[in-house]
């Protein structure tokens, strides 16, 4: 696992929220039954708004499913870190919902005399070790 992969948690969650909002919007558009009555003739084309919006909704649901699977993979990896302090540091840094905390905030929360640089170093060492172990196929012992 890399920091780049973990940094995707927040954008993935925001994208899922956006897709859910679009599904709601498309559902409302597909089911609204108001017509504009102007008294003037209009085009002769046939438009299946329900079918068109249903296809868009279906595509968005597939995207949500893919994103949620990736979110689950990242959250599971984080929750399986064996060292409690390292797990807490990495979860606070990457498994956030609204804002990403600064390293100094994480150090203050973890306590125990940890500094901004010590929690950052702990996280980076663990991630570097994970990358090395993945290349050697021995990471399973570390998580």
MARMI-370045 format. One record per atom (N, C-alpha, C, O, CB): y, x, z. Coordinates in steps of 0.2 Angstrom, whole numbers, padded with zeros to 4 digits, always signed. Atoms other than C-alpha are relative to their C-alpha. Glycine has a CB too. Example, Ala and Ser with C-alpha at 12.3 -4.5 7.8 and 13.67 -1.06 7.14 Angstrom:
<pts>
-0006+0004+0000/-0022+0062+0039/+0006+0004+0000/+0005+0009+0003/+0000-0005+0006/-0006-0004-0001/-0005+0068+0036/+0005-0004+0003/+0011-0001+0004/+0002+0002-0007/
</pts>
This chain:
<pts>
-0006+0004+0000/+0000+0000+0000/+0006+0004+0000/+0006+0010+0003/+0000-0005+0006/-0006-0004+0000/+0017+0006-0004/+0006-0004+0003/+0006-0010+0003/+0002+0003-0007/-0006+0003-0002/+0035+0002+0002/+0002-0004-0005/+0005-0010-0004/+0005+0005+0002/-0003+0004+0005/+0039-0004-0015/-0004-0007+0000/-0001-0012-0002/-0001+0004-0007/+0004+0006+0000/+0024-0017-0014/+0003-0004+0006/+0003-0010+0005/-0007+0002+0000/-0001+0004-0005/+0029-0022+0003/+0007-0003+0000/+0009-0009+0002/+0000+0004+0007/-0007+0002+0001/+0048-0024-0002/-0001-0007-0004/+0004-0010-0005/+0004+0005-0004/+0001+0006+0005/+0041-0038-0014/-0001-0007+0004/+0000-0012+0002/-0005+0000-0005/+0002+0006-0004/+0037-0050+0001/+0006-0005+0000/+0005-0011-0002/-0001+0002+0007/-0006+0004-0001/+0055-0057+0003/+0002-0003-0007/+0002-0009-0008/+0006+0004+0002/-0001+0003+0006/+0058-0059-0016/-0005-0005-0002/-0004-0010-0005/+0001+0005-0005/+0006+0005+0001/+0041-0068-0018/+0001-0006+0003/+0000-0012+0000/-0007+0003+0002/-0001+0006-0004/+0045-0080-0004/+0006-0004-0003/+0006-0010-0004/+0001+0002+0007/-0006+0004+0003/+0062-0084-0012/-0001-0003-0007/+0001-0008-0008/+0006+0005-0001/+0002+0002+0007/+0054-0086-0029/-0004-0007+0001/-0003-0011-0003/-0003+0005-0004/+0004+0006-0001/+0042-0099-0022/+0004-0005+0002/+0003-0011+0000/-0005+0002+0006/-0005+0005-0001/+0056-0108-0014/+0004-0003-0006/+0005-0009-0006/+0005+0003+0005/-0003+0002+0006/+0065-0108-0030/-0004-0005-0005/-0002-0010-0007/+0003+0006-0004/+0005+0004+0004/+0050-0115-0039/-0001-0007+0003/-0001-0012-0001/-0007+0004-0001/+0001+0007-0003/+0047-0129-0027/+0007-0004-0001/+0006-0010-0002/-0001+0001+0008/-0006+0004+0002/+0066-0134-0029/+0000-0002-0007/+0002-0008-0008/+0006+0005+0002/+0001+0002+0007/+0063-0134-0048/-0005-0006-0001/-0004-0010-0005/-0001+0006-0004/+0005+0006+0001/+0048-0145-0046/+0003-0006+0003/+0002-0012-0001/-0007+0002+0004/-0003+0006-0003/+0057-0157-0035/+0005-0003-0005/+0006-0009-0007/+0004+0001+0006/-0005+0002+0005/+0071-0157-0048/-0003-0004-0006/-0001-0009-0009/+0005+0006-0002/+0004+0003+0006/+0059-0160-0063/-0003-0007+0002/-0003-0011-0002/-0005+0005-0002/+0003+0007-0002/+0050-0174-0053/+0005-0005+0000/+0004-0011-0003/-0003+0001+0007/-0005+0005+0000/+0066-0183-0050/+0003-0002-0007/+0004-0008-0009/+0006+0002+0004/-0002+0001+0007/+0071-0181-0069/-0005-0004-0003/-0003-0009-0007/+0002+0006-0003/+0006+0003+0004/+0054-0187-0075/+0000-0007+0003/-0002-0012-0001/-0006+0004+0001/+0001+0006-0002/+0054-0202-0064/+0007-0005+0001/+0006-0011+0002/-0002+0000+0007/-0007+0004+0000/+0073-0208-0065/-0001-0004-0006/-0003-0002-0012/+0006+0005+0000/+0001+0005+0006/+0073-0223-0076/+0007-0003-0002/+0007-0008-0005/-0004-0006+0003/-0007+0003+0002/+0092-0225-0079/+0001+0002-0007/-0001+0007-0010/+0006+0003+0004/-0002-0001+0007/+0098-0227-0097/+0007+0000-0001/+0011-0004+0003/-0004-0005-0004/-0007+0000+0001/+0115-0224-0104/+0000-0006-0006/-0002-0005-0011/+0003+0007-0003/-0001+0006+0005/+0120-0241-0113/+0007+0001-0002/+0012-0001+0001/-0002-0006+0004/-0006-0001+0003/+0134-0237-0124/+0001-0006-0006/+0007-0007-0008/+0001+0007-0003/-0001+0005+0005/+0131-0251-0137/+0000+0003-0007/+0000+0000-0012/+0006-0004+0001/+0000-0003+0007/+0131-0238-0151/-0007+0002-0001/-0011+0004+0003/+0004+0007+0001/+0007-0002+0002/+0115-0233-0161/-0001+0007+0002/+0004+0011+0002/-0001-0001-0007/+0001-0007-0002/+0107-0217-0156/-0006+0003-0004/-0009-0001-0008/-0001+0001+0008/+0006-0003+0004/+0094-0205-0163/-0006-0003+0000/-0008-0007+0005/-0001+0007+0003/+0007+0004+0000/+0077-0211-0168/-0006+0004+0002/-0011+0002+0002/-0001-0002-0007/+0006-0004-0003/+0067-0197-0160/-0003-0003+0006/+0000-0006+0010/+0003+0007+0001/+0004+0002-0005/+0054-0200-0148/+0000+0006+0005/-0002+0011+0004/-0007-0002-0002/-0001-0005-0005/+0056-0191-0131/-0004-0002+0006/-0003-0007+0009/+0007+0002+0002/+0004+0001-0006/+0042-0190-0118/+0002+0004+0006/+0000+0010+0007/-0007+0001-0002/-0003-0004-0006/+0052-0184-0103/-0005+0001+0005/-0005+0006+0008/+0006-0004+0003/+0005-0001-0005/+0037-0187-0091/-0004+0005-0002/-0006+0010+0002/-0003-0007+0001/+0004-0005+0003/+0026-0177-0102/+0003+0007+0000/-0001+0012+0002/-0003-0001-0007/-0003-0006+0000/+0038-0163-0104/+0001+0003+0007/+0000+0009+0008/+0007-0001-0004/-0001-0002-0007/+0043-0162-0086/-0007+0002+0004/-0007+0006+0008/+0004-0005+0004/+0006-0001-0003/+0025-0163-0081/-0003+0007-0002/-0006+0010+0002/-0005-0005-0002/+0002-0006+0002/+0021-0148-0091/+0004+0006+0003/+0001+0011+0005/+0001+0001-0008/-0004-0005-0004/+0035-0138-0083/-0002+0000+0007/-0003+0006+0010/+0008-0002+0000/+0002+0000-0007/+0029-0143-0066/-0007+0003+0001/-0008+0007+0005/+0000-0008+0003/+0007-0003+0000/+0011-0138-0070/+0001+0008+0000/-0002+0012+0003/-0004-0002-0006/-0001-0008+0000/+0018-0120-0075/+0003+0002+0006/+0001+0008+0008/+0005+0001-0006/-0003-0002-0006/+0028-0119-0060/-0005+0001+0006/-0005+0005+0010/+0006-0004+0002/+0006+0000-0005/+0013-0123-0049/-0004+0006-0001/-0007+0008+0004/-0004-0007+0000/+0004-0006+0001/+0003-0110-0057/+0004+0007+0003/+0001+0011+0006/-0002+0001-0007/-0004-0006-0003/+0017-0097-0053/+0000+0000+0007/+0000+0006+0010/+0007+0000-0003/+0000+0000-0008/+0018-0103-0035/-0007+0003+0002/-0007+0006+0007/+0001-0007+0002/+0007-0002-0003/-0001-0101-0033/-0001+0008-0001/-0003+0011+0004/-0005-0003-0004/+0001-0007+0001/+0000-0083-0040/+0004+0004+0005/+0002+0009+0008/+0003+0002-0007/-0004-0003-0005/+0015-0078-0029/-0003-0001+0007/-0003+0004+0011/+0007-0003+0000/+0003+0001-0006/+0007-0086-0014/-0006+0004+0002/-0007+0007+0007/-0002-0007+0002/+0006-0004+0000/-0009-0076-0017/+0002+0007+0002/-0001+0011+0006/-0004+0000-0006/-0002-0007-0002/+0001-0060-0017/+0004+0001+0007/+0003+0006+0010/+0006+0002-0006/-0003+0000-0006/+0011-0065-0002/-0006+0001+0006/-0005+0005+0010/+0004-0006+0001/+0006+0000-0004/-0006-0068+0007/-0003+0007+0000/-0004+0009+0006/-0005-0005-0002/+0003-0007+0000/-0012-0051+0002/+0004+0005+0004/+0001+0009+0007/-0001+0002-0008/-0005-0004-0003/+0003-0042+0008/+0000-0001+0008/+0000+0003+0012/+0007+0000-0003/+0000+0002-0007/+0003-0052+0025/-0006+0002+0003/-0006+0005+0009/+0002-0007+0000/+0006-0002-0002/-0015-0049+0027/-0001+0008+0002/-0003+0010+0007/-0006-0002-0004/+0000-0007+0000/-0013-0030+0024/+0004+0002+0007/+0002+0006+0011/+0003+0003-0006/-0004-0002-0006/+0001-0029+0037/-0003-0002+0007/-0003+0002+0011/+0007-0004-0001/+0003+0002-0006/-0008-0039+0050/-0007+0004+0002/-0009+0003+0008/-0002-0008+0000/+0007-0004-0002/-0024-0028+0049/+0002+0008+0001/-0003+0012+0002/-0004+0000-0006/-0002-0007-0002/-0014-0012+0053/-0003+0001+0007/-0001-0003+0012/+0007+0002+0000/+0003-0001-0006/-0024-0005+0068/+0004+0001+0006/+0003-0001+0012/-0006+0005+0000/-0005-0002-0005/-0010+0003+0078/+0005-0006+0001/+0009-0008-0003/+0003+0007-0001/-0004+0006-0002/+0000-0011+0087/+0007+0002-0001/+0011-0002-0004/-0001-0002+0007/-0008-0002+0001/+0017-0001+0087/+0001+0000-0008/+0006-0002-0010/+0001+0006+0004/-0001-0001+0007/+0015+0004+0069/+0000-0007-0004/+0004-0008-0008/-0005+0004-0004/+0000+0006+0003/+0010-0014+0064/+0007-0004+0001/+0009-0007-0003/-0006-0004+0003/-0006+0003-0001/+0025-0021+0073/+0006+0003-0004/+0010-0001-0006/+0002+0001+0008/-0005-0003+0004/+0037-0009+0065/+0000-0002-0007/+0005-0004-0010/+0000+0008+0000/+0001+0001+0007/+0030-0012+0048/+0001-0008-0002/+0004-0010-0007/-0006+0002-0003/-0001+0007+0001/+0030-0031+0050/+0007-0002+0001/+0010-0006-0003/-0004-0004+0005/-0007+0001-0001/+0048-0031+0057/+0004+0002-0007/+0009-0001-0009/+0003+0003+0006/-0003-0002+0006/+0053-0021+0042/-0001-0004-0007/+0004-0005-0010/-0001+0008-0001/+0002+0003+0006/+0044-0030+0028/-0001-0007+0000/-0001-0010-0005/-0005+0004-0003/+0002+0007-0001/+0038-0047+0034/+0006-0004+0003/+0005-0007+0008/-0006+0000+0004/-0006+0003-0003/+0055-0054+0036/+0001-0006-0005/-0001-0007-0010/+0006+0004+0000/-0001+0006+0004/+0061-0071+0030/+0007-0001-0002/+0009-0003-0008/-0002-0006+0004/-0007+0001+0002/+0080-0071+0030/+0004+0006-0002/+0007+0007-0007/+0004-0004+0006/-0003-0006+0001/+0087-0054+0032/-0005+0006+0002/-0009+0005+0006/+0007+0001+0004/+0004-0005-0001/+0079-0037+0032/+0003+0004+0006/+0009+0006+0005/-0001+0005-0006/-0004-0003-0005/+0083-0029+0049/+0001+0008-0001/-0003+0011-0005/-0004+0000+0007/-0001-0007+0001/+0090-0011+0050/-0005+0004+0004/-0008+0001+0009/+0007+0002+0002/+0005-0004-0004/+0079+0003+0057/+0002+0000+0007/-0002+0000+0012/+0000+0007-0003/-0002+0000-0007/+0090+0004+0072/-0001-0006+0004/-0003-0006+0010/+0008+0001+0000/+0002+0007-0003/+0087-0015+0076/-0007+0000+0002/-0009-0002+0007/+0002-0006-0005/+0007+0000-0001/+0068-0012+0074/-0001+0005+0006/-0005+0003+0011/-0003+0003-0006/+0001-0004-0005/+0069+0003+0086/+0002-0003+0007/-0001-0002+0012/+0005+0007-0001/-0002+0003-0006/+0079-0007+0099/-0005-0005+0002/-0007-0006+0008/+0007-0003-0001/+0005+0005-0002/+0066-0021+0098/-0006+0003+0002/-0009+0001+0007/-0001-0004-0006/+0006-0004-0002/+0051-0009+0099/+0001+0003+0007/-0004+0003+0011/-0002+0005-0005/-0001-0002-0007/+0059-0001+0114/-0003+0007+0001/-0005+0010-0004/-0002-0004+0005/+0004-0006-0002/+0051+0014+0123/+0003+0006-0002/+0000+0011-0003/-0007+0000-0003/-0004-0006+0002/+0065+0026+0119/-0001+0002-0007/+0001+0007-0009/-0003+0006+0004/+0001-0002+0008/+0061+0025+0100/+0007-0001-0003/+0012-0004-0001/-0004-0006-0003/-0007+0000+0004/+0076+0029+0089/-0001-0002-0007/-0007-0004-0009/+0003+0007+0000/+0001+0002+0007/+0080+0024+0072/-0004+0004-0004/-0008+0002-0008/+0008-0001-0003/+0004-0004+0004/+0073+0039+0064/-0007+0001+0002/-0012+0002-0002/+0003+0007+0001/+0007-0001-0002/+0057+0039+0075/-0004-0006-0003/-0010-0005-0005/+0000+0000+0008/+0004+0006+0003/+0052+0021+0069/+0000+0001-0007/-0005-0001-0010/+0004-0007+0002/+0000-0001+0008/+0057+0025+0051/-0006+0005-0002/-0009+0004-0006/+0007+0002-0002/+0005-0005+0001/+0046+0041+0052/-0007-0003+0001/-0011-0001-0003/+0002+0006+0005/+0006+0003-0002/+0032+0031+0060/-0003-0004-0006/-0008-0003-0009/+0000-0004+0006/+0002+0004+0006/+0032+0019+0045/-0001+0004-0006/-0006+0003-0009/+0006-0005-0001/+0001-0004+0006/+0034+0032+0032/-0007+0004+0000/-0010+0005-0005/+0006+0004-0002/+0006-0003-0001/+0020+0042+0039/-0006-0004-0001/-0011-0002-0005/+0000+0004+0007/+0006+0004+0000/+0008+0028+0040/-0001-0002-0008/-0006-0002-0010/+0001-0007+0004/+0001+0002+0007/+0012+0022+0022/-0002+0006-0004/-0006+0005-0009/+0007-0002-0003/+0002-0006+0004/+0010+0040+0015/-0007+0001+0001/-0011+0003-0003/+0004+0006+0002/+0007+0000-0001/-0006+0041+0024/-0005-0005-0003/-0010-0003-0006/-0002+0000+0008/+0004+0005+0003/-0012+0025+0017/+0000+0002-0008/-0006+0000-0011/+0004-0007+0001/+0000-0002+0007/-0007+0031-0001/-0005+0005-0001/-0009+0005-0006/+0007+0002-0002/+0005-0006+0000/-0017+0047+0002/-0007-0003+0000/-0012-0001-0003/+0001+0005+0005/+0007+0003-0002/-0032+0037+0009/-0002-0004-0006/-0008-0004-0008/+0000-0004+0006/+0002+0004+0006/-0032+0025-0006/-0002+0004-0005/-0007+0002-0009/+0006-0004-0002/+0002-0004+0006/-0033+0039-0018/-0007+0003+0002/-0011+0005-0003/+0005+0006-0001/+0006-0003-0002/-0048+0046-0008/-0005-0005+0002/-0011-0004+0003/+0001+0004+0006/+0005+0005-0001/-0056+0029-0006/-0002+0000+0008/-0008-0002+0009/-0006+0000-0004/+0002+0000-0007/-0056+0031+0013/+0005-0005+0004/+0004-0005+0011/+0000+0007+0003/-0005+0004-0004/-0042+0019+0018/-0004-0006+0004/-0001-0008+0009/+0005-0004-0005/+0004+0006-0004/-0055+0005+0024/-0001+0002+0007/-0001-0002+0011/-0006-0001-0004/+0001-0002-0007/-0058+0016+0039/+0007-0001+0004/+0007-0001+0010/-0003+0007+0001/-0007+0000-0003/-0039+0016+0043/+0003-0007+0002/+0007-0008+0006/+0005+0004-0004/-0002+0007-0001/-0037-0003+0042/-0006-0004+0002/-0005-0010+0004/+0004-0003-0005/
</pts>
